């Protein structure tokens, strides 16, 4: 086991410390321009996500878009039976994606990126989210274009279906689905279970009973099927996200005089000639790039294809419109949540540097929440627990869809049982091997997904 862990560590270090970051960033930039700077459609995407028409909506444009998107649905199964369950709305699909991506990376990941990469890491994290929206749109469009209708009337889609039905490559499709299951057991399960229990332990709760209770609570949701998962995410995600955003805004309000200096510090650290030429480890350009981009990609998952799995299940008839809605997940996750966390930390560092004394690199956010009150860190721990719980629910759905692709309905119950066991094991056992396996599974997800994106890029039109 130790030898395997070392091998995985070497592979992950090679790919994730350089080649994969460059490849993912290049993908973000390519699709930004291929889709004619789709980020300018963000206001329309936000309106669509809450059920409003685009600002420049017209019946002729809608008709033209429907015709443009009609062809992809010819690939859907001819099963015209009445749906046994109501397909989730666009907003439900969005909140399921956000449940999986809004995790501890938005809090601990940003904190560690700033601590190791300097304030400039926040700038590069922001840009990763900005350009990553284009990749999210592209992978969600393909996920919907090549989705299939299931006997119960629901849909199944995502990169595995694009690989099989778009590129006719079942081996890569199977690899992607298997990697998604392993990633669900890792990043979506064991690591989040540990984060939940660690936060609970900070509040004085015992680890083993907490791990058992967490597994039972997650089981109550995921054993109810996809419909219950979507409904739960629709209620939890806006509430927990709103509370965290409100707390960060309060911190920034208290630190308001220091906000301009925080922005200046971030930009100087990221872009100044001194940062570019400096050879020091702390705050130099390459360190800021490495940790800012890495944490941004870790939190929003643009390029992994996971968002496309949820997007394909939505009831929206137009792939481009649903892809726009799903694109906003990257906006909320990285541009809003990570930026607010980062500026809460930077302004606190300027307002009261002594508040950061004695805090490890993963605890900078705790120091920032002390600006709220002496009980601020307890509130942050509750937010961490909510984020981790949401990720457990969201990633269980991704793994369930991947299991269905490989085994049909017969393997889903076993998958869920193992998932619940892994939550408990992750909450009490050493995580070093799990992290290495998770990073490797993410690599096995990203490579086939990126291959499909570029191979099918000509079939991805910008929205009308």
N, C-alpha and C positions, 0 to 999 in steps of 0.2 A: 504493500500500500504506500509506503514511504517513497519507494522508487517511482511509482506511478504519479504521485503528487509532485515529485521533483520534475518529471518529464512534462507534466501539464504546466507547471510553473514556468519552465523554460520556453515552451511554446507560446504561452500567454504573454510572457514578457516580450518576446520577439514581435508578435503580431500587434498587441494592444499598445505597446510603447512607441510605435512608429507607423508601420505599413497600414494598419487598419484605420488609424486616425486620419492619415493622409487620404486613404481611399474614401472614407465616409465624408470627409470635408469636401473632397473633389466631387463626390456625388451630389452633395447639397448644392454646390455652386453650379454644377452642370444643369440640374433640373430647375434651378432658379431661372436660368436664362432660357433653357429649352421651353419652359412654360411661361415665358415672357414676363418674368418677375411676378410670379403669382402672389407674392406677399402683399401686393397692392390690393388684392381682393379680400384682404382680411376683414374689413368692415362688413362686406357682404357675407363672408363666412360666419361671422359672429351673429349676424341677423338670422341667417338660415338655421343656426344651431338652436335658436329659441323659437323657431317657427314663423319668423317674419320673412317676407320676400326681399330679394336684393334691392338696393337703393334704385338701381336703373332697370328694375324688373319690367318686362313688357310681355304681352302674350305672344308676339311674334318671336321674341328671343327665346321664350320658354319652349315654344313649339319647335324651333330650330334645334335647341339643345336636346329636347326629347328625341327628335329624329336622329341626332348625332349619337345618342347613347342607346338607341333602340337595338342596334346590332349586337352589343354585348349580351343582351338578355336572350338572344336566340340560342345561346349556349346553355341556358338553364334547362334542367330536366323537364320533360313533357308531362310530369305528374301534375295534373290540374285538380287534384282532390282538395276539398275544403280544408283550410288550415286548422290543425288541431290546437294550435296556440297562436296568439297574436304576435306578429313579428314586432321586435322592439322599434321604437321611434328613433329618429336621427339623434335626438338628445340622449336617449337611453344608451345607444351605441357609443356616443361620445363620453358619457360618464363612466361606462365600463372601461373604456380605454384609459381615462384619467385615473380611475381607481387603481389600475395596474401601474401607471407611470408616476403618479404622485405618491412617492414613497420617501424612505429615509434619505435618499440621495438629494432631495430638495433641501434637507436640513443639514445632515451630517456631511453629505457630499460637498455642498457649497462651502461649508466651514473648513473642511480639510483642503479643498482646492485653494482657498485664500491663504491658509496657513502655510502650505507648501509651495504654492505657485506665486504668492504675492497678490496684491490687490488687482493686478492686471488680469489675473485668471478669470475674474468676474466678467470682464469685457469679452473675452474669448468665449466664455460660456454663453453669454448673451447672443453673440454672433452665431454660435452653433444652433441656438434655438431659432434665430431669425431665418437663416438659410435652410435649416432642417425642415421647416414647414413645407418646402417644395418637395422634398423627398417623401414626407408623410403623405402629401397629396398623391404623388405618383404611385406609391405602393398601395394606397387605399383604392385608387381608381382600378388598378389591375385586380386587386382582391375582389372587387365588386363585379368587374367585367367577366371574370371567369368563375364566378360562384355557381353553385348548384342548389337546386331546390330539393329538400329532404321530404320523405313521405309524410311527416307531420306538418308540412307547409312552411317550415322555417328554411333558412338558407345557411349554407356553409361555404366559406370562401377564405381567401388569404393567399399567401405566397405559394403554398403547396398546390393549390388549384391552378394558379397562374403557371407554375412550372409544368404541371401535368397537361393541362388543356391548352395552354398558350404555346409552350415549347415542346410538348410531348416528351417530357423527360421525367418518368415516374421515379427513377432512382434518386434524382435530386429532390424531388417532391417528398419522397419518403424520408430522406436525410433531414430535410427541413422540419418535417413533422416530428421526427424522433428528437431532434435537437430542441424543439419547442417544449416537448414533455420534460426533458432533462432540465431545461432552463426553468420551467415551472416548479420543479422540485428544488431548484437552487435559489435563483434570485427572487422568484415569486413565492417561495414557501419557506425553506429553511432559514435563509438570511433574514427574512421579514419576521419569522417567528422569534429569532434571536433578538432582533431590534425591539420587538414588542415586550419580550420578557426583561430585557435590559432596562427599558424605560419603566416598566412596572416595578423592578427591583429598586430603582431610584426613589420610588414612592413608598418603599417599605414592604412590598409584596414578595412572597416566596416564589422561587423560580419554578419548581416542579409543579405545584398546584396551579400556578398561572399558566404554564405550558399545557397542562391537561385541559383547563377551562377554555383556553384559546382554541384548541383543537375542536372541542365540543361546539363552541360558538360558530366557528367557521363551518363545521359540518351541518349545523342547522340551516345555513344559507345555501351551501353548494349542493347538498343532497336534494334540495328542492328543484334542481334543474336550472337551465339557462334563464327561464323567465323570472324566477325568483332572484337570480343574480343581477339581472338587469334592473329590476325594481329596487333592489337593495342599494345598488350603486347610484341610482338616480336620486335616492334620498340622502345617502351618506356623503357623497362627494361634494355637492354644493355646500352642505353644512360645515364639513370639516375644512374645506378650502376657504370658505368665507371667514371662519373663526381665525384661521392662521393669517390670512391676509389682513384682517382687522387688527390683530396683535402687532404685525409688522408695521402697519401704518401708524399705530399708536407710538411705537418705538421711534419711527422716523419723525413723527410730529414732535416728540420730546427732543430729538437730536437735530431738529430742522436747521439751526444755524450752521451745523457742520456738514449738511448735505452737499453744498457746492464744493467744499474742499474734498469730500469723499469722491465725488465724480471726477474732480481734477486728479486726485491721487490715483484713481483707477486708470484713467487715460494715460497719465505719465508713466505708470508702471507697465502698461501694455504697449505703448507706442513711442516713448521718448527715445531719441538717439542713444542716450546713456543706457537705456534698458536693452536696446538692440545690440550694443557693442560690449556690454558688461559680461564678464566671465563668471561673476558670482552666482551661486546657486539660488539665492533668495531673490525673487522678484525680477529676474532677467527674462527677456522675451521668450526664450525657448521653454523655460519652466512655466511661465504663465500660459503659453500656448498649450503645452502638454497637459497640464492639469485642468485648465479651463475647458478645453475641447473635450478631454476625456470625461470630466464630470458632466458636461452638458449632454454628451452622447449617452452617458449612463442613465441620466434622469429621463430624457424624452424618448429614447429608444428609436428615434428616427433612423431608418436603415435596417433595423432588425425585422421589420414587417409585422410586428405584433399588432399594431393599430389596425392593419388591414383585416385581421381576423374578426375583430368586433365590427368594423365598418360593413363588412359583407353581410352581416346578419340583420342590418337595418332594413326597414320597409320602404326606404326612399327609392323611387323608380329610376332616378337619374344618377348614374355613377359619378359624374363630375360634381353634382351638387352635394352628394353625400361625402365625397372626398374632400370638398371644401370644408364641410362641417368637421370632419375628422382632423383636418389640418389644424384646427384651433386647439386641439389637445397639446400640440407642441408649443403653441403660443402661451397657453395658460401654465404649462408645466415649467418651461424654461425662462421665457421672457418675463412672465409675471412673478411666479413663485420663487424661482432661483434669484432673480434680480432683487426682489424685496428682501429675501433672506440675506443676500450679500451686502446690500446697503445698510441693513440693520446692524450687521457686524462692523462694517467700515465706519459708520457714523458713531457707533459706540466706542470703537477704538480711538477715535479722535476726541470724543466728548469726555471720556474717562478712561484713559489708558490703564489706570490701575485696576479697573474692573476685569481686565483680561489676565492679570497676573494669577498664576497658579492654575490656569485652565489649559488642558491639552488641546491639540489642534482640532480634535473632534468636538470640543466643548465651547467653541467661540459663540455659537448660537445661544447656549445657556447663559453666557455672560451678557449677551445682548438682551435677553429676556429679563435679566435682573433690572433693566431700566424701567420695566413695567411696575414691578414691586418685588418684595422679598420672595413672594410666591410665584414669581414669573417662571423660574425653571420647572416648577411643578406643572404649570399650565403647558409649558413646552413638552414635557414628558407625556402629558395627555394627548397633545397633538401628534407626537411621534407614534403613540399607540394607535391612534385613529388612522394615521397614514399607513402604518404597517398592516393593520387589519384590512384596510381597503385594498392594498396591494395583494394580500393573500386571496381575497375574493376575486379580483380582476384577473390575476394570473391563473387561478384555478380554471377560469373560463377558457383562456387561451389553450391550456393543456388539455382541457376536455375536448375542444374542437380538433386539436391535433390527434388525440386518441381516436376520435370518431373517424378521422380520415384514414387511419391505419387499420382499425379493427371493426369499424361500425359501432353499433350500440352495445355490443357484447363486452367490450373492454372498458366501458366508462365507469362502471361501479368499482372495479378493481383499481382503476386510476385514482378515483376519489378517496378510497380507503388508504392507499399508499400516500396520497397527498396529505391526509390528516395525520398519519403516522410521522411523516417527515416534518410537519410543523412542530410536533413535540420533540423529535430528535434534534432538530435544529435549535430549539430553545434551550437545550441542556448540554449538548455535546460541543466539542471543538469544531470550529468552522473553517479552518484553513483549507482542508481538502474540498469542502463544499464550495468555497469561493473559487478555487482553481477549476473545479468541474463546471461551475456556473459560467466563468469567463470563457471556457472552451466551448460550452454549449452555445453561448452567445455568438462566438466566432462561427460555429456551424450553422447558426441561423442567418447571420449577416451575409456570408459569402454567397449562398444560393439565392437569397433575396436580391442582393445587388446584381448578381448575374441576370436574374429575370428582369430587373428594372432596365438594364442597359440593352438586353436582347429584345425587349418588347417596347422600347422607348418610343418608337414611331407610332405605336397604337395609343399613346397617352396624349390626348389633345389638351391644350389649355381650356379652361371653362369659357363659355360664351358670355 
